[in-house]
């Protein structure tokens, strides 16, 4: 594989695994990009910042090799599971459910929407059960899961 093709592949793979939202891995990526891009600190939450830093870093053979190892490590750590960190959408789902459940009246349509939301979140969580975020949850993830289970119980109690 030519240098340009290798750099392009690493850029795409790093971007993909970054977008999965693995906080620990993304912290490590930020450290690599900060060293490689020569900036004070790469903003690992901003897609444009990541893209700019990756363009600079993939031009350096040593940084390219480190980034190649990084995405492969993340892929292995997540057992190839490309499911996004379930915590990324959980807050939004909790807010969606509680807004509808706290309404003065709950219509059958709103209850149906809540049931579909619960089914979708349950499926996401089940698909991500072996990911580091759920296998070894931090306090924030435990709080999100507890809040989700409370909202989920409220929906199921109305069924």
VENVENHU-V927462 format. One record per pair of residues at least 4 apart in sequence whose C-alpha atoms are under 8 Angstrom apart, sorted by the first residue. I is the first residue (numbers start at 1). J is the second residue. If there is no record, write none. Layout:
# VENVENHU-V927462
i->I j->J
i->I j->J
This chain:
# VENVENHU-V927462
i->1 j->5
i->1 j->6
i->2 j->6
i->3 j->7
i->4 j->8
i->5 j->9
i->6 j->10
i->7 j->11
i->7 j->58
i->7 j->59
i->7 j->64
i->8 j->12
i->9 j->13
i->10 j->14
i->10 j->58
i->10 j->64
i->10 j->67
i->10 j->68
i->10 j->71
i->11 j->15
i->11 j->54
i->11 j->55
i->11 j->58
i->12 j->16
i->13 j->17
i->13 j->71
i->14 j->18
i->14 j->67
i->14 j->68
i->14 j->70
i->14 j->71
i->15 j->19
i->15 j->50
i->15 j->51
i->16 j->20
i->17 j->21
i->17 j->71
i->17 j->74
i->17 j->75
i->17 j->82
i->18 j->22
i->18 j->25
i->18 j->26
i->18 j->29
i->19 j->84
i->20 j->82
i->20 j->83
i->20 j->84
i->20 j->85
i->21 j->26
i->21 j->84
i->21 j->85
i->21 j->88
i->22 j->26
i->22 j->84
i->22 j->85
i->22 j->132
i->22 j->133
i->23 j->27
i->24 j->28
i->25 j->29
i->25 j->74
i->26 j->30
i->26 j->44
i->27 j->31
i->27 j->44
i->28 j->32
i->29 j->33
i->29 j->44
i->29 j->67
i->29 j->70
i->30 j->34
i->30 j->41
i->30 j->42
i->30 j->43
i->30 j->44
i->31 j->35
i->31 j->41
i->31 j->42
i->32 j->36
i->32 j->63
i->32 j->66
i->32 j->67
i->33 j->37
i->33 j->38
i->33 j->42
i->33 j->53
i->33 j->54
i->33 j->57
i->34 j->38
i->34 j->39
i->34 j->40
i->34 j->41
i->34 j->42
i->34 j->53
i->35 j->39
i->36 j->53
i->36 j->56
i->36 j->57
i->36 j->60
i->36 j->63
i->37 j->53
i->37 j->54
i->37 j->56
i->37 j->57
i->42 j->49
i->42 j->50
i->42 j->53
i->43 j->49
i->43 j->50
i->44 j->49
i->44 j->50
i->45 j->50
i->46 j->50
i->47 j->51
i->48 j->52
i->49 j->53
i->50 j->54
i->51 j->55
i->52 j->56
i->53 j->57
i->54 j->58
i->55 j->59
i->56 j->60
i->57 j->63
i->57 j->64
i->58 j->63
i->58 j->64
i->58 j->67
i->59 j->63
i->59 j->64
i->60 j->64
i->61 j->65
i->62 j->66
i->63 j->67
i->64 j->68
i->65 j->69
i->66 j->70
i->67 j->71
i->68 j->72
i->69 j->73
i->70 j->74
i->71 j->75
i->72 j->76
i->73 j->77
i->74 j->78
i->75 j->79
i->75 j->80
i->75 j->81
i->76 j->80
i->77 j->131
i->77 j->132
i->78 j->82
i->78 j->130
i->78 j->131
i->78 j->132
i->79 j->131
i->81 j->128
i->81 j->131
i->83 j->124
i->83 j->127
i->83 j->128
i->84 j->88
i->84 j->128
i->85 j->128
i->85 j->131
i->85 j->133
i->86 j->90
i->86 j->124
i->86 j->125
i->86 j->128
i->86 j->133
i->87 j->91
i->87 j->133
i->87 j->141
i->87 j->144
i->89 j->93
i->90 j->94
i->90 j->121
i->90 j->144
i->90 j->145
i->90 j->148
i->91 j->95
i->91 j->144
i->92 j->96
i->93 j->97
i->93 j->117
i->93 j->121
i->93 j->148
i->94 j->98
i->94 j->147
i->94 j->148
i->94 j->151
i->95 j->99
i->96 j->100
i->97 j->101
i->97 j->114
i->97 j->117
i->97 j->151
i->97 j->152
i->98 j->102
i->98 j->151
i->99 j->103
i->100 j->106
i->100 j->110
i->100 j->114
i->101 j->106
i->101 j->154
i->101 j->155
i->106 j->110
i->106 j->111
i->107 j->111
i->108 j->112
i->109 j->113
i->110 j->114
i->111 j->115
i->111 j->155
i->111 j->158
i->111 j->159
i->112 j->116
i->113 j->117
i->114 j->118
i->114 j->155
i->115 j->119
i->115 j->155
i->115 j->156
i->116 j->120
i->117 j->121
i->118 j->122
i->118 j->152
i->118 j->155
i->119 j->123
i->120 j->124
i->121 j->125
i->122 j->126
i->123 j->127
i->124 j->128
i->125 j->129
i->128 j->134
i->129 j->134
i->129 j->135
i->130 j->134
i->130 j->135
i->131 j->135
i->132 j->136
i->132 j->137
i->133 j->137
i->133 j->138
i->133 j->141
i->134 j->141
i->137 j->141
i->137 j->142
i->138 j->142
i->139 j->143
i->140 j->144
i->141 j->145
i->142 j->146
i->143 j->147
i->144 j->148
i->145 j->149
i->146 j->150
i->147 j->151
i->148 j->152
i->149 j->153
i->150 j->154
i->151 j->155
i->152 j->156
i->153 j->157
i->154 j->158
i->155 j->159
